[in-house]
Amino acid sequence: MTNSRALCIVGAGAAGLWAAARTASFGVPTLLLEKTPRTGTKVLASGGTSCNLTTTLASGPASALFGKKGARFLRTALRVLSPMDVRERLHGLGVATVEAPLEKVFPASRRARDVRDALERWAREAGAEIRPNARLMELRPKNGRWSLGLETGEELLADDVILASGGKSYPRTGTTGDGYAWLESLGLELVPPVPALVALSSPAGWVHELAGIALENVRVHLTRGGKTIRRRARPVLFTHRGLSGPGVMDLSDAIARAKENGEDLPQLHLDLVPGSDREEVRRALRKIEARRGAPLLRRALAEGLAEPLPRRVVRAVLVQAGCGGGMRTNELTRPQRHLLVESLKGLTVPVDATLGFDRAEVTAGGLALSEVDPGTMAVRRYPGLFVCGELLDLAGPIGGLNFQAAFATAELAARAVSCG
Ligand SMILES: Cc1cc2nc3c(=O)[nH]c(=O)nc-3n(C[C@H](O)[C@H](O)[C@H](O)COP(=O)(O)OP(=O)(O)OC[C@H]3O[C@@H](n4cnc5c(N)ncnc54)[C@H](O)[C@@H]3O)c2cc1C
């Protein structure tokens, strides 16, 4: 059976729901296909079911967090639909929002369901037809239109198609990377997908022994050949497998990418005293060394720095600096002091992998941005084909940035289809 349509949108996640609501509002007959029985599964799971739906950052600084290429690509999208525009739209849909630390924005109810329901209602009320349990299997150009082959055997013909089928992280939610095969079959360039926003594993027993310790005030650096390649100041959590927390997860795609490329992994370091420079740490150590009664160095260090450190972390720092656990403050030599400063400013934590797509919140990689017009999300080589959301080679850090990018790229695609 063949069925003719003006527009098919594939994937009823954050981007697909937004795009469908907008195209339908513009009067374009819109069919939204979703392979699972419900819409917005990842919206429901997001932010620990609270849904960190966007950021308090302005458009410029928000897009800058997607790296150089991503920032350039997203400039127009975030200018057309800024984080504040997303909040205003949600207010208009009956979802009040509140700001939270680390530049996050949540629904005031803290219920992700409210966001998902509002998006779905908006799309339906605007006139979009949402079809659940409709899995796209094949996409190909046919006589100047698009042929969409569904799992049921049905063929749909559409003038325009917006692909919003997401990445391949958290595959249990329905996103299993189906979109990559369609794009590949069209000869489009894909950046190999790797897991992002995911915890890291460590082969080092001492790291596992710190499981449960959270460091709130810490800066994470990745270095290669002694040069810092990425950094992020966000909390870190030691786990029984390695490291987690936003500081580490935000940089995890670099570990995954190096593994994917067969390169040496970057080294990961924790700056445990980010508020003090090396000279200030050295001065603090000298003060500690001059303490009366020459207490144990590990005790004095835990309390004597500008930012107190958990004792078990101090032990790891001392080991890395080559100082024994029984060492007294007045026994520190000059070379040891130097090493101690270095390990406080950059404790090296061995990591060997990410926990993979199963645990990753986002996929980095996807359709190469060079294939897409950043002003319309149109695939340059195929008129009538648009791609938005996580299927693109875009990945931002934790903090509502990925929903923001999904909504903004969907907005551009919807406008382009509606004006086209
Ligand atoms: C646990 C978790 C928590 C997260 N928390 C946050 C957060 O708080 N803030 C934030 O900004 N981001 C968060 N993210 C990331 C965010 O969910 C994604 O970046 C965002 O959902 C991407 O939107 P999308 O519409 O591109 O893709 P998705 O939301 O993944 O939607 C894609 C849709 O396409 C459907 N689909 C796939 N294949 C087919 C097919 N063959 N046929 C038909 N339909 C198909 C899928 O079932 C899915 O419904 C989180 C992710 C996870 C996994």
Ligand as a Chemical Component Dictionary entry (heavy atoms), coordinates in Angstrom:
data_LIG
# 
_chem_comp.id                   LIG 
_chem_comp.type                 NON-POLYMER 
_chem_comp.pdbx_formal_charge   0 
_chem_comp.three_letter_code    LIG 
# 
loop_
_chem_comp_atom.comp_id 
_chem_comp_atom.atom_id 
_chem_comp_atom.alt_atom_id 
_chem_comp_atom.type_symbol 
_chem_comp_atom.charge 
_chem_comp_atom.model_Cartn_x 
_chem_comp_atom.model_Cartn_y 
_chem_comp_atom.model_Cartn_z 
_chem_comp_atom.pdbx_ordinal 
LIG C1  C1  C 0 19.207 9.235  30.629 1  
LIG C2  C2  C 0 19.313 10.486 29.800 2  
LIG C3  C3  C 0 19.169 11.721 30.404 3  
LIG C4  C4  C 0 19.303 12.896 29.642 4  
LIG N1  N1  N 0 19.094 14.091 30.257 5  
LIG C5  C5  C 0 19.166 15.229 29.525 6  
LIG C6  C6  C 0 18.882 16.494 30.118 7  
LIG O1  O1  O 0 18.465 16.580 31.274 8  
LIG N2  N2  N 0 19.029 17.603 29.328 9  
LIG C7  C7  C 0 19.429 17.538 28.010 10 
LIG O2  O2  O 0 19.549 18.576 27.353 11 
LIG N3  N3  N 0 19.649 16.344 27.416 12 
LIG C8  C8  C 0 19.524 15.198 28.130 13 
LIG N4  N4  N 0 19.753 13.996 27.523 14 
LIG C9  C9  C 0 20.061 13.987 26.069 15 
LIG C10 C10 C 0 18.775 14.204 25.283 16 
LIG O3  O3  O 0 17.806 13.280 25.720 17 
LIG C11 C11 C 0 19.014 14.034 23.782 18 
LIG O4  O4  O 0 20.097 14.815 23.378 19 
LIG C12 C12 C 0 17.756 14.432 23.004 20 
LIG O5  O5  O 0 16.690 13.604 23.398 21 
LIG C13 C13 C 0 17.976 14.318 21.506 22 
LIG O6  O6  O 0 16.759 14.585 20.871 23 
LIG P1  P1  P 0 16.378 13.933 19.460 24 
LIG O7  O7  O 0 14.977 14.303 19.229 25 
LIG O8  O8  O 0 17.406 14.270 18.468 26 
LIG O9  O9  O 0 16.496 12.378 19.691 27 
LIG P2  P2  P 0 15.623 11.439 20.657 28 
LIG O10 O10 O 0 15.035 12.225 21.770 29 
LIG O11 O11 O 0 16.502 10.299 20.972 30 
LIG O12 O12 O 0 14.406 10.972 19.748 31 
LIG C14 C14 C 0 14.562 10.134 18.638 32 
LIG C15 C15 C 0 13.244 9.404  18.418 33 
LIG O13 O13 O 0 13.303 8.723  17.171 34 
LIG C16 C16 C 0 12.703 7.467  17.316 35 
LIG N5  N5  N 0 13.213 6.576  16.263 36 
LIG C17 C17 C 0 14.441 6.043  16.180 37 
LIG N6  N6  N 0 14.531 5.249  15.094 38 
LIG C18 C18 C 0 13.342 5.305  14.472 39 
LIG C19 C19 C 0 12.791 4.667  13.321 40 
LIG N7  N7  N 0 13.518 3.781  12.613 41 
LIG N8  N8  N 0 11.532 4.942  12.955 42 
LIG C20 C20 C 0 10.749 5.802  13.692 43 
LIG N9  N9  N 0 11.213 6.390  14.813 44 
LIG C21 C21 C 0 12.482 6.160  15.200 45 
LIG C22 C22 C 0 13.101 7.040  18.714 46 
LIG O14 O14 O 0 12.298 6.012  19.229 47 
LIG C23 C23 C 0 12.960 8.362  19.473 48 
LIG O15 O15 O 0 11.667 8.530  19.967 49 
LIG C24 C24 C 0 19.596 12.814 28.251 50 
LIG C25 C25 C 0 19.743 11.567 27.650 51 
LIG C26 C26 C 0 19.580 10.410 28.404 52 
LIG C27 C27 C 0 19.707 9.076  27.718 53 
# 
loop_
_chem_comp_bond.comp_id 
_chem_comp_bond.atom_id_1 
_chem_comp_bond.atom_id_2 
_chem_comp_bond.value_order 
_chem_comp_bond.pdbx_ordinal 
LIG C1  C2  SING 1  
LIG C2  C3  SING 2  
LIG C2  C26 DOUB 3  
LIG C3  C4  DOUB 4  
LIG C4  N1  SING 5  
LIG C4  C24 SING 6  
LIG N1  C5  DOUB 7  
LIG C5  C6  SING 8  
LIG C5  C8  SING 9  
LIG C6  O1  DOUB 10 
LIG C6  N2  SING 11 
LIG N2  C7  SING 12 
LIG C7  O2  DOUB 13 
LIG C7  N3  SING 14 
LIG N3  C8  DOUB 15 
LIG C8  N4  SING 16 
LIG N4  C9  SING 17 
LIG N4  C24 SING 18 
LIG C9  C10 SING 19 
LIG C10 O3  SING 20 
LIG C10 C11 SING 21 
LIG C11 O4  SING 22 
LIG C11 C12 SING 23 
LIG C12 O5  SING 24 
LIG C12 C13 SING 25 
LIG C13 O6  SING 26 
LIG O6  P1  SING 27 
LIG P1  O7  DOUB 28 
LIG P1  O8  SING 29 
LIG P1  O9  SING 30 
LIG O9  P2  SING 31 
LIG P2  O10 DOUB 32 
LIG P2  O11 SING 33 
LIG P2  O12 SING 34 
LIG O12 C14 SING 35 
LIG C14 C15 SING 36 
LIG C15 O13 SING 37 
LIG C15 C23 SING 38 
LIG O13 C16 SING 39 
LIG C16 N5  SING 40 
LIG C16 C22 SING 41 
LIG N5  C17 SING 42 
LIG N5  C21 SING 43 
LIG C17 N6  DOUB 44 
LIG N6  C18 SING 45 
LIG C18 C19 SING 46 
LIG C18 C21 DOUB 47 
LIG C19 N7  SING 48 
LIG C19 N8  DOUB 49 
LIG N8  C20 SING 50 
LIG C20 N9  DOUB 51 
LIG N9  C21 SING 52 
LIG C22 O14 SING 53 
LIG C22 C23 SING 54 
LIG C23 O15 SING 55 
LIG C24 C25 DOUB 56 
LIG C25 C26 SING 57 
LIG C26 C27 SING 58 
# 
